[in-house]
Amino acid sequence: MDTSNAFRVGDWLIEPSLDRISCGSECRNLRPKVMDLLVYLAQKNGDVVSSEELLDHLWPDRIVTGGSVYRCVAELRRALERVGVNQDYIKTIPKKGYCLCAPVTEHIQKDENHGQDFQPFLVFGGIVAALVLMFFLLWPWKQNKVEGLAAEHFRPTIAVMPFTNLSDDEDDEYFSYGLSEDLISIFSRVPEIRVLARASSLELKSKGEEVSEFAKRFNVDLVLDGSIRQQGRRVRVTARLIETSSNIYVWAGSLDRAGDDVLRLQDEISAAIAGALRNELGFVMTLPPRRVAQIPSEARDAYLRGRHLLDQRQAAAIRTAEQEFRTAISTEPDFAPAHAELAIATLLLSSGNYGDMPEAEAIRIAAPIAKRALELDPQLPEAHLSCSLVEQMKGHYEASLPYLHRAIELSPSNSLAYSWLGSAYDRLGRYKEYFEATQIALSLDPLSQPTLVNHIQSLIDRDELKEAENKLDNLASVSPMAAASLRGELTGLDGKWADAAIARLDALKFAPDDPRMRIILSWMFGYLGLMDEVRLVSENYSHFPLSYAGNHLEAITRAIEMHPIEESGVLGRSHVALALAGAGNYSRARPLLEEAWVHFGRRVTRSGLVTRSGLPISIAMALIAARLHEGDDVEELLSAIDDDVRRTREAKMNRTVILLSVDFEEGYVAFLSGDKERGIDLISTAAKDGYFIPPEEAYFDVLRSDPAFIEILENQAERQARERARFLAVVCSDNPYDGTWEPAESTCAGFHSRVPR
């Protein structure tokens, strides 16, 4: 039988020229090698074929192992499997080989285009726009099924899966990735549609999860996926649209495009999309189709590699991504998306994020790059995102909002914009809006690491611990390190500081050199009173643990070393101010504290300074102490803290964690306002629930005037000793982190004799 044309294997229709198999509504694409294997086994008509014969046939000019045959056979078996049908298509004959045990029959294929010669493919954007057009032209099918589909309040969700690369050259993977990326970008610009973000689509694809399963989990209505095969300048794109509730292929087909005038062809197809939206569905695009300049393949490939790496949110990957974006720009200097992503990557490599670059230096480098991206393409959402992150890094959260709102206006399904909007709202003390924004971000990108981290943290803040635990399972599948670290937030609740530190050491196993995780560990060691470990675990350890332990001179030196007063911005000078205030040096601290008070809009927020908040409670308390020291009024500061308490309570963010406690804030205001008994009760509750009160800071002297506060600090010291002993019992007997982290000799010296009885 001639197997060069379409034929059947059992119930499956095999189309070798398309590298496609189908059975009823099921349609699957095969890699060329896997299709070659299927065709060869079909030609043998049930005879047993040895592994050696398959090696010679499939790889005639290459030296490969028998494992290559095994993988191809396993992949073919999976492709031929059908849900609910127990049929073995390929049989393994021990010590002999494989045979196709399903009947092979001819198929008469009616294809009016059969034999056409394909034109050279020159238009990446043309195929993207054509697929988008097909989606909207097919949408009336769905409209018949769901009454009032185009109604104002119905927004169907589509997941665009990464297209499968069927080319022999693995480098073409970035072309496939780019096609999916551009489709997501185009769909994201249509307000009437919700689009699953690329990070979640990539994760779902990598897991090989069944469409019906993930559609149910994430409320996806339609899935668009397909494959790309390139041979020289000739490209064929096969795509299919799946309606998830019934798992029916609404449409499947292949596209071939030719044309030298890229921009004209894109404009024509974009106009057709707008017409289909208006005439067929009643949808109206809020923005006109955007002309996309033709980009050299070298620049595009480097950009796509960088995007993939940047999504991983790990220091090493981000550094490589930064290099890829610079490569793209060196090839195509006016490539706006590469400029935008380079600015974002640079900022994420700062010491407050995933790297160790001084924040002032990261801002200095990134700011002009982000500005250039916006100049090159004011309609690019990522350009606005990069500018927003520059402003947030400066502490200008109000200034970041217009950029974020514009990014969402340009791309209503942009999950990262909503995630960063949530962060801005959090720093501004707009906690209800913060929680709402993180929920929207999660619905758009349920498997994105930064989105999941922000949402889980917000759940912990609202004491929704069971839901936070459930979401940790999703995060663990994306980033085991981030999941392990956030698990430290959960296990460390109620004052279990040892468990919090151990969870962070568990996270460090996944990336032993990760600077951010080591900085977090330095704080954990500070809470446990392990000062040698604070200094040794990270080169970028903060002055805060030193100050908390009463090492004020060292803390001031460290703060100035990391944030030179003449070279740093307001945020850096705030660090120095707190170190000075902690030592009681109010004459030097107050000008810097007053500067921060004005700079951050005379607003207090719940977040700690380490998160670059508006004006955190620590700065407010230090400034109160500095003003009281000189006999000045503090009413406006107390009112600002009280207002933060109100906003926090209204948002139901009442859970106490190590660094945050609304009970402590409220108790502090009550104490200084004259209601000392109520104030002490609230502060005591915060301490019992695990809030860490810096015991040696001079700006708490106003509280130390009450013996009841001294008793609270004494109880905290006893907890610290107990938690330290629990921690040392884990790491000093038989350290489970050998090779990742070693405790200092001084840390474990005689620890057994120090365990409280």
N, C-alpha and C positions, 0 to 999 in steps of 0.2 A: 504494500500500500504506500502511496506517495504521502509522506508526512511533512513535506515542505509547505503544503497548504493546511487549512484547518481540518482537524479530525476529532474523533471522540474517544475518550478513555472512560468506560463506564458511563456515568451520567454527566461527565465533565466535557465541555467543549474546549478544545485546545487550539489556540491561534498562535502558532510560532512566530509569525511576522510581527505580532503585537506584543509578544512575551506575555500573553494573557490567557487565563483559564476562567471559565464561567460555568455556572450551573444554576439555572433559574435566575433568581435575583442576586445570587452570590457571584461576585466578580473579583478576581485577584490577579495581581501582577507578579511575575517571576523574574528573578535575575537571569540574564542571558545564559549563564552556566547551568543554572537549574533547569531552564527550558531545554537546553541542549541535552541534559541528562534524561529528561522526560521523553524527548523525541527519540533518543537512541534506544531507550528501553522499549518504547513502542515499536520501533523497527524490528526489534528482536522477537516481538510477538510471543511473549511468555517464556522465552529461553532464559536460562540463568547466565548472568554476565558477571565476570569476576571483577574485583577491585582493580586489578592490574590492567584489564582491558579498558575499564572506564578511565583510568589515569591516562592511558595512551590516547584515548579518543578525545577526552575533554581538555587535556593539557599536553598536546603533542610536542611542543617545543619548550616546555618548562619542566623543571625538576620540583615536584611537590610530593608531599607525603600522603599516605592513605587516609589521614585525617581529613584531607580536603574532600575526598569522596564521601566519607561518612557525614560531613557537615552538609554537603549538597543533598544527599539522600534524606537526611533528617529534615532539611528545609522543605524538600519536595513532599515528604509525608505530611508535614504540618499544613502545607498549602492545599493538599487534596482532602484533608479532613473536612467533614461536614457536621454541623451541629445536629445531634439527634440521630445520626446515621452511623452505624457501627460497620464499617467496611474497610478492610485492609487492602490498599491499592498496591503497595510495594511489600514484597516478602523477602526477608533475609534468610538465605540458605547458609547455615553455619559452615565455615571454612571453604565455601564455594563462591558466594557472591549474592547478587540481588536479581529479582525478576519482577516484572509488572504482571500482576495476577488479575487485572480487570480486562474485559474485552476491549479491543481496539477496533473501531469502525470508522468508515468514511463519513464525511459531512459535506453536504453541498451548500456552499456559502454564497449567498446572493449579496454582492457588494459592488455597486455601480462604480465605485472609485477604485476597484481592484486594478492593479497594474499601473496606476498613475505614478509618474516620476515626481518625487518630492523636491521642492525648490530649496535652495540654501536658506538656513535660518539666521537672520541677523537681528531679530527683534525680541528681546527679553520682555520688555514692557508690553508689547503687543499681545503676547500670550496671556500675560497677567490680566490685562483689560478684557480680553476675549472670554476668559473663564468667569470673570466677574459678571460680564454681560449675560452669559449663559445662566448663571445663578438667578439673576433677576428675571430673565425671560421665563424660567421654569417655576418661578415663585407662585404664579397663580394656581399651580397644582396644590400647593400647600394652603392657599387661600380658600379653596373649595373644602378643604378638610377642617380648617379652623375658622369658625364663623367670625367675621369682623377682624381678619388678620391685620389689615392696614389701619385698624382703629388706633386711636391715640395712645391707649395704655398697653398695647401688646407689642413687646419687643422680642422677637424670636432670637435665639442664641445659635450661632454657628461656630463650629470649631474647624479651623483650617489646619489639617495635619501636614507635617513635613512631607513633601513629595519624595517618593522612593527613587533613589538613583539606580537605574538599570544599566548604566554605562560601565564598561570594564575599568575605566580610569576612576580611581577613588577621589581624585581631585574634583571631579564633577559634582561631588556631594554638596559643595558650596553653591553651585548653580541651583540644585534642587532646594536647598535651604533658602536661597534667595527668592525663589519663586513663591514659596509659602509665605515668606516674610512680606513680600510686596502685596500679596493677596490680603493678608491680615491688615496691613496698613490701609489699603483701599476700603475694606469693609469697615474698619474702625472709624472712617470718616462719615459714615452714614448713621445719623442719630437714631433711626428707626430700628437698628439692628444692634444686638449685643454680640461681641466677638470675643471668644476665648483667647486670651493672650498667648503669645508664642511660647513663653516658658512652660506653661501648662500643656500646650499642644505637643511640645517636644518631649516632655516627661511622659505623657500618655503614650506617645508613639514608641518611646524606648522601652516601655513596660509591655508593649504588645497587648494591652488590655482590650477586651471586646468592646465594640462600639456601644452596644446596649448597656453594658455595665457602667462605663464612665459617663455615658449620657444621663443615666439615672442619677448618678452621684452628683453631677454638676449641672443638671437641668439644661442639657444641650439638645436643641431641636433638630439641627442638621449638621452633618459632617461632610466636608469636602476634602477628598484626598486624591492621590493619583501617583503618576510616575513620570520620569523624564529619561529619555535615552538619547544620547548624543553620539554622533559619528562624524568627526570633523566639524564642519559648519552646518551639518544637518541635524535637526532636533525634532523629536516627536514627543508631545505631551499627551498623556492619557489621564483623564480625570473622571471622577464619579461623585455623585451627590447622593447621600444616604439620609433618608428620613428615619430618625433614631427610634421612635416609638414602635414602629413596625419592622425596623431593620431592612427596609426595602430600598433598593437602588432606584432612585427616582430617575436618574439619568446617568449614562456612561458613554463616553466617546473619546475620540482622539483629535488633536489639533496639530496642524502643520502650518507654519507661517513663513512668508518670504516678503522682503521689502527692504529697500535701502533708506527710505525716508522715514526714520523711526518716529520723529515727532509728529509728522502729519498722520501717520497710521494711528498713533496713540490718541491724537485729538479726535479722529473719526470714531474710534471705538468708544472713547469717553463720552462723546456726544450721544452715541447710541445708548449707552448706559443711562444717561440722564433722561433720554426719551422714554426708555422702558420704565424707569422709576415713575415718571410723571403719567404716562398714558396708560400703562398696564396695571399699575399698582396703587397709584395715588400718592406714592412717596415723593418727597421733594428733598433733594440734596441741599444741605445748607451752604456748601461751598462748590464753586465750579471745579470741573476736573483740572488737575494741576499738570502742567507739562513737565516731564522729567527728562533732563538732559542725558545724552548717551554717555556712559561712563566706561573707561577702559576696563577690560576684564581683570587686569592685574589689581587695579584699585578696588573693584567690586569684591573680588575674592578676599583680599586682605581685610576689607571692611566686614564682610560676613564672618570671617574667622574671628575677628575681634568681637563682634556682637555675641557670638556663641560663647567665647571665653568670659566676656563681661557678665553674662547671665549667671555664671557660676558663683560670683561673689566670694572669691577666695583670693588672697593677696598675690600668689604666684600667677594665677590665671589672669588677674587684672593687669599685672605688669606686662604679661605677654600681649594682652589685648591692646594696651597702650602702644606697644611697638607696632602692632598690626595697623592701628589707625594712623600712625605716623607714616607708615609705608604707603597707605592708601592716599594720604594727602600729598606725599612727595611725588606720586604718580599723577594725581589729579588735584592740583592745589585748590580748585573751587568746588570740591566735593563736600557740600554742606553737612550731610549726615555724618561723615567721618570727623569733621570738626566738632560737631555736637557731642559725639560719643567719646572723643578724645578728652574733651573738657570734663565730662562726667567721670571717665576712668581716672583722670588725674586727681580729681577731688576725692574719689573713693580710696585712693592710695594714701590719704592723709592719716595722721596718727589717731584722729578721732573716729576713723572708719575702719578700713581693712588693712592699711599699710602703716608705714612709719615716717612718712614725709611730714615735716612741720606744717601745720595747717596754714600758716601765713604764706609759706612758700607754695603750697598747693593752690591757694587762691590766686597768688600773683601769676602763676603759670596759666591757670585755667581760665581766668576772667577774660582775657583778650581772645582766647580761642572760642569761648562761648559767644562772645560778641560778634566774632567773625562769622560763626555759623548762622546767627540771626540775620546778619547783613546779606549773606549769600542766599538765604531762603527764609523770608519772614513767615511763610506758610508751613514750615516744618515743625511739627510738635516737639521733636527732640531738641531743637534749638531753644525753644522756650523752656524746656525742662532743664537744660544745661544752665541757662541763666538763672532759673529759680534756685538751683542747687548752689550756685555761687553766692547768691544772696543769703541763703540759709546758713551756709558756712561762715558768713560774716556775722551772723546773728540777726540779720534783717528779715525777720519772718513776714512782717507786713509787706515788705517790698517784694517778697517771693510770690505772694498770692496772685497778682495780675498775670505773671508768667504761667502759673499753674492753671488758672482759669482759662487763659488763652489756649494752652495745650489741650485742655479738655474740650474747649469749643471746637478746635481743629480736629480733634480725635476723641469723640465721646466715649469710646471703649478703651481708652488708654489706661490700663491698670496702674502703671507706674506713676502717672500723674495723680491719680486718686490716692495712692500710697503716700507720696510726698506731700500731698495736700493735707492728709491726716497728720503727718509729722509736724507740719507748720501749725495746724490748729492746736495740736498738743502743746507746742512750745508757747503758743499765744494764750493758752489757758482756755481755749474754746473746746472743752472736752466732749460735749455732746456731738459737735461737728466732727471732732477727731474720730470718735467711735463709728459714726455713720460713714465717714470716708473710708476707713479701713474695711468696713463691711462691703462697700461697693467694690473696692479694689480686690477683695477676696473672691467676689462673685465673678469678676472678669478674669482673674488669674489664680485659680485655687491651688496651684502647685508651684507658685513662684516663691523662692526662698525669702526675699525681703518682705513680700506681701504677707506671707504666713507668719514671719517673725513679728511684724508689727501687730497683726491681728491677735496672735496668741498672747502677746504682752498686754493688749487692751483687754482681753478676756480675763487675764490674771488680775488686772487692776480692778475689774468689776466683780471679782470673786466668783467668776464662772469657771471654776477649776475643772469640773468634769469635761466641759466643752473644750477647754484649753488642752487637756490631756488627749482628747480625741484628735484634735488638730495636730498634735505632736507626731502622731503616726504618719500623717501626710508629709510633714516637714522632714521626718527621718528618712523617707524615701527619696527626698530631694537633696538634703544636706544633713548627713548624720552628725556633723560637728555642731551645726546650729541647733539641731534638736537636742543634743546632749547638753549644750550650754543653757538652753531655755528650760530644760528639765531641772537644771540647777535652781532656776527661779521658783519652780514648784516645790522641789524637795527642800529648799532652804526656807520655806515659809515657817512662820511660828517660831523663829529664832533658831532653826536648825542650820547654823552657819557652817558646821563641819560638812554636812551633806551638800550644801551649796558649793563648797570648795572642791569636794570630791567629784561632783558632777562636772565642774569645769575642767578638772584633770582628765576625766573621761573624754570630754570634748577635745582636749589637746592631743589625744592619741591619733585623731584623724588628720591633724596638721600640726606636728610638733613645733614648727617654726612660725606659726601664725602669730604675728605681732599683736593683733587685737585680743586674741584669747589670752596671751601672756599678760597684757595690761589688765584685763579683767581679773586674772588670777592674783596679780599684785594687790588689788583691792581686797579680794577674798582673804589673802594672808594678813592684810592689815586688820580686818575685823577679828581675826583670830589672834592678833598680837604677835605674829611671827615676822619681826622686822627684818631679820636677815634674809628671809625668803622674799620679802617685798623688793629688796634691792637686787636680788640675784635673778629673779624669774624673768625680768624684762629690763632692757636698756632704757625703755621709755616709761619707767614707773613714775607715778604722780607724787606730788608733794603732800597730798592729802593724808595718806596713811602715816607719813612721818609726823605731820602736825597732830593727828589724832593720838599718836603715842607720846606726845609731849616733846618731840625732837624739833623744837621750833626753829632754832638757828639753821639746822640742816634743811628743814622744810623751806625756809625763805631762800636759802642758797639754791636749792633745787628748783623752786618756782622761777627765780630770776634766770637761772641757767636755761630753762626750757622756754621761758617767755621774757626775753630781754625787754625792759620797759620802753626803751626808745624805738625798738624795732617791731614790737607786737601791736596788734590792734586792741580794741577795748576788751575783747574776750580774753586775750592773753594777759592783759594787765589786771583783769579781775582775779585771775589765779594768784598773781602776786599779792593783790590786795587781801585776799582771804588768808594767805600764809602770814602776812603782817598782822592782820586782825587777830588771828589765832594766837599770836605771841603777845597780844595786847599793845602793839605798836600802832595806836590809832592815828597819831599825827601823820604818819606816812601812808597809812591805809585809807584814811577818809577821802582824800581827793580822788583816789582811784575808784573807791566805792560810789562816791557821788556821780562820777562820770558814768559808771555802769548803770546807775539808777535812771539817769536821764536818757542814756543811749537806748535802753531797753523799754522805754516808754512808760516808766514809773508803774510797771505792772509786775506782779509776782506770779510765778507759775510753779507748779508742783515738781517739775523735773529738776534733777540735780545738774550742777555745772558741767559735769562730764558729758552731758548730752546736748550742750550748747543751747540751753533754754533761754527764755526771755530774761527774767531776773529770778533766779532760784531762791528758795527760802534761805539758804546758807548766806548768800550775799545780803539779803534783806536783814537777817539777824545781826550780821557783822556791822552793817551800817547803823542799825538801831543802837548797838553797843557804842559805836563811835560817836553818835550824836548825844547819847546819854552821858558819855564821858565828858562832854563839853557843855552839858546842861541844855541841849537843844531839844526841840519838839520832835516826837516820833509818831504822831498820830496818823499822818498820811501813810507811813509804812505799815503800821498796824492795820489800817483800813484796807490796804492793798493785800495783805496776807489774809485778812478776813474775807475779802472778796474772792480770793482763790479757794478758800475753804467752801464758800457757797457754791461756786461753779463745780467744784469737785463732788460735793454731796449731790447736787442736782443731776450730775452725770452718773451717779451710783458707783463712783470709783473710790470705794472705801477700803479696799484691801490694803493692809500694811505689808510692805516688803522692806528689805534691809535699808534702802535709801529713802523711801517715801512713806509718809504717814500723815493722813489728813487729821488724825486724832492729835498727833504731836503739834501740827500747825495750829489747830484750834485751841489746844491747851496752852501753847506759848502766848497767843493773843490774849486769852482769858487771864493768864497769870500777870502779864504786864498791864492789863487793863484794870487790875485790882481784884479780880475774882480768883485769888490764889488757890483756894481749895478746889474749885472746879478745874482750874488749870493743871494742878498736880495730878488729879484723878485721870484726866485725859492723857497727860504725858506718861503716867504710869501704865495706862492701858496700851499705849503705843509701844513702850519698851517691852512689856510682857508679850506682845504680839510679834516681836522680832525686829523692831526698828532700832538701828544703831545710833546712839547719841554720842557724838564725838566727845570723849570725856575730858580732854585736856585743853579745849579751845577757850581762850580768855573771854570770847564774846558770850559765853554761857555763865559768866560770873553773876549776872543779874538773877539767874535761876538758882545758883549755888547759895544764895542768901537764905534759902529755905532748907531746913534740915531734911525735909521729905524728899527733895530733889537729890540730895547727897545719898540718901538711902537707895533711890532709884539707880544711881550710878554704881553703887556698891553691888546691888543685885545684878546689874549688867556685867560687872567685872567677874562675878562668880559664874555667870553664864559663859562668858568668854573663856574662862579657865576650863570649864567642863567641855565646851565645844572644841577647844584646842586639844584637850586630852583625847577626845574621840577621834579627831583627825590624825593625831600622831600615832594612835593605836593602829591605824590603817597603813600609814606610810612608813613607819619606823620599824615595824616588826618584819614584814616581808613585802616591801614596796611593790605594788602591782603596776607601777608606772615606770619601772626600770627601762631605760632607753628613751623615755620621753621626758621625764623630770626626776631629779634626785634631790631629796631634802639635804640641806646643809648639815654638816657634822654637828654644829652647835645646836641645831633644831632638835635633834634626836638624843643628844647627850643626856643620859639619866632621866629620860621621859617617864619611865615606869614608876620611879619614885615620886613623880609629880602628879600622878593620877589621883584626883580627889576620891576620898573614901566615903 
